[in-house]
Amino acid sequence: MSRIPHHTARVERAVRTTLRVTVPLAGVGVTLAFASAASADPGEVVRLAVNSLPVVIANLRTWLMGILAAVATLFLVLAGVYWATAGGDPSQVEKAKLALRNALIGYGLAVLAPILLQVVQGIVGA
């Protein structure tokens, strides 16, 4: 019977603890979302607006920045967890450094997203 290394057991405990907190919170969030959707007035007609290309590109820029920042934050948190639970293991420290580098790249892309979309907007002529 093989033994689980100490740092792996700590990571597993941290993941279990995180799941014990986040899964019930996600369930509450989904329940509230469905409850609010069920109480909406069904008789009201919602008309979709047709936006011009500059408005669509501006909305895309906002969403892209938010998504990139969220993913980068996830990688930053993972890097912290990996580093904190490395226990001096060089492979775990290297894994943490890689996750940290990916987080910094993600933040850089989030900052550059508006500039890249302005270039696309200039090419399209909008």
C-alpha positions, -999 to 999 in steps of 0.1 A, spaced: 0 0 0 16 33 -10 15 64 11 3 97 -2 30 124 1 23 150 28 19 180 4 -5 160 -18 -27 152 13 -27 189 22 -38 199 -13 -66 173 -12 -78 186 21 -77 222 8 -97 212 -23 -123 193 -2 -127 223 21 -131 247 -8 -157 224 -24 -176 221 8 -180 259 8 -184 267 -29 -209 240 -39 -236 250 -14 -231 287 -23 -234 278 -60 -266 259 -52 -280 290 -34 -271 312 -63 -287 290 -88 -319 287 -66 -321 325 -63 -316 329 -101 -344 305 -109 -367 321 -83 -362 355 -97 -368 343 -133 -399 325 -122 -413 357 -106 -408 378 -138 -438 393 -155 -444 370 -185 -467 395 -203 -440 420 -210 -425 418 -244 -388 424 -246 -376 439 -279 -340 433 -288 -321 464 -299 -300 463 -330 -267 480 -321 -242 495 -345 -208 479 -350 -190 504 -327 -214 496 -298 -210 458 -304 -172 462 -304 -173 483 -272 -194 456 -255 -171 429 -268 -141 448 -253 -158 451 -219 -167 414 -218 -133 403 -231 -115 423 -204 -137 409 -177 -133 373 -188 -95 376 -192 -92 393 -158 -113 365 -142 -93 338 -157 -60 355 -147 -73 359 -111 -81 321 -111 -46 313 -122 -32 337 -96 -52 320 -68 -41 286 -81 -4 298 -81 -8 308 -45 -23 275 -35 4 256 -53 31 277 -37 17 275 -2 13 237 -4 46 230 -22 63 220 10 97 225 -6 90 202 -35 108 217 -65 83 203 -90 54 219 -71 73 252 -68 79 251 -106 42 244 -111 34 274 -89 58 296 -109 42 285 -142 7 293 -129 19 327 -117 35 334 -151 2 324 -168 -17 348 -145 6 377 -154 2 369 -191 -36 369 -186 -36 403 -168 -14 416 -196 -39 404 -222 -67 420 -202 -49 453 -203 -41 450 -240 -76 439 -250 -89 475 -256 -59 483 -277 -63 452 -298 -100 458 -303 -93 494 -314 -69 481 -340 -96 457 -352 -121 486 -352 -97 506 -373 -92 478 -398 -130 472 -401 -136 510 -405 -162 512 -378 
